[in-house]
Amino acid sequence: MKDKEVYKKTLELFDHKCAICGNPNVAMHHIIYGNLRGGRKTYMGNVIPLCEKHHRLVHTNKNKYMPMLIEMVNKAIERG
């Protein structure tokens, strides 16, 4: 799946809103950084929509928020 398709599907899963607060002004956040899965970091389960406030917050303490974001995106994928 191409990056744009992953972003589109992920946004649909979260109703085009921040996964944490529901704000409709979002950017896509990569949960796990670096090259994974054959050099790709954009794949289903590794991106989640976050508003500017929560995007900054997550970046201040990645280790704290990473498990929560992984769980949120996995549940959204299961609900499909």
NUKOL-529631 format. One record per residue (C-alpha): x, y, z; residue in one letter. Coordinates in steps of 0.5 Angstrom, whole numbers, plus 500, padded with zeros to 3 digits. Layout:
BEGIN
<site x="X" y="Y" z="Z" semar="A"/>
...
//
This chain:
BEGIN
<site x="500" y="500" z="500" semar="M"/>
<site x="503" y="507" z="498" semar="K"/>
<site x="504" y="512" z="503" semar="D"/>
<site x="498" y="516" z="501" semar="K"/>
<site x="493" y="510" z="501" semar="E"/>
<site x="496" y="509" z="508" semar="V"/>
<site x="494" y="516" z="511" semar="Y"/>
<site x="488" y="516" z="507" semar="K"/>
<site x="485" y="510" z="511" semar="K"/>
<site x="488" y="512" z="517" semar="T"/>
<site x="485" y="518" z="517" semar="L"/>
<site x="478" y="515" z="515" semar="E"/>
<site x="479" y="510" z="521" semar="L"/>
<site x="479" y="516" z="526" semar="F"/>
<site x="474" y="520" z="523" semar="D"/>
<site x="479" y="525" z="520" semar="H"/>
<site x="480" y="527" z="527" semar="K"/>
<site x="486" y="527" z="533" semar="C"/>
<site x="486" y="520" z="536" semar="A"/>
<site x="487" y="523" z="543" semar="I"/>
<site x="482" y="529" z="543" semar="C"/>
<site x="478" y="529" z="537" semar="G"/>
<site x="480" y="536" z="534" semar="N"/>
<site x="479" y="536" z="526" semar="P"/>
<site x="486" y="539" z="525" semar="N"/>
<site x="491" y="534" z="524" semar="V"/>
<site x="498" y="532" z="522" semar="A"/>
<site x="500" y="524" z="521" semar="M"/>
<site x="505" y="522" z="526" semar="H"/>
<site x="509" y="516" z="525" semar="H"/>
<site x="509" y="512" z="532" semar="I"/>
<site x="515" y="508" z="531" semar="I"/>
<site x="521" y="512" z="528" semar="Y"/>
<site x="526" y="510" z="523" semar="G"/>
<site x="526" y="505" z="517" semar="N"/>
<site x="522" y="499" z="518" semar="L"/>
<site x="519" y="494" z="514" semar="R"/>
<site x="524" y="494" z="508" semar="G"/>
<site x="526" y="501" z="509" semar="G"/>
<site x="519" y="504" z="510" semar="R"/>
<site x="516" y="507" z="516" semar="K"/>
<site x="509" y="509" z="513" semar="T"/>
<site x="505" y="503" z="514" semar="Y"/>
<site x="498" y="501" z="517" semar="M"/>
<site x="499" y="501" z="524" semar="G"/>
<site x="505" y="506" z="525" semar="N"/>
<site x="501" y="512" z="523" semar="V"/>
<site x="496" y="516" z="527" semar="I"/>
<site x="493" y="523" z="526" semar="P"/>
<site x="494" y="528" z="532" semar="L"/>
<site x="493" y="535" z="533" semar="C"/>
<site x="498" y="540" z="533" semar="E"/>
<site x="498" y="540" z="541" semar="K"/>
<site x="498" y="532" z="542" semar="H"/>
<site x="503" y="532" z="536" semar="H"/>
<site x="508" y="536" z="540" semar="R"/>
<site x="506" y="533" z="547" semar="L"/>
<site x="508" y="526" z="544" semar="V"/>
<site x="514" y="528" z="541" semar="H"/>
<site x="516" y="531" z="548" semar="T"/>
<site x="516" y="524" z="551" semar="N"/>
<site x="516" y="518" z="546" semar="K"/>
<site x="517" y="512" z="550" semar="N"/>
<site x="511" y="514" z="555" semar="K"/>
<site x="506" y="515" z="549" semar="Y"/>
<site x="508" y="510" z="544" semar="M"/>
<site x="505" y="504" z="547" semar="P"/>
<site x="498" y="508" z="548" semar="M"/>
<site x="498" y="510" z="541" semar="L"/>
<site x="500" y="503" z="538" semar="I"/>
<site x="494" y="500" z="542" semar="E"/>
<site x="489" y="506" z="539" semar="M"/>
<site x="491" y="505" z="532" semar="V"/>
<site x="491" y="497" z="533" semar="N"/>
<site x="484" y="498" z="536" semar="K"/>
<site x="482" y="502" z="530" semar="A"/>
<site x="484" y="497" z="525" semar="I"/>
<site x="481" y="492" z="528" semar="E"/>
<site x="474" y="496" z="528" semar="R"/>
<site x="476" y="497" z="521" semar="G"/>
//
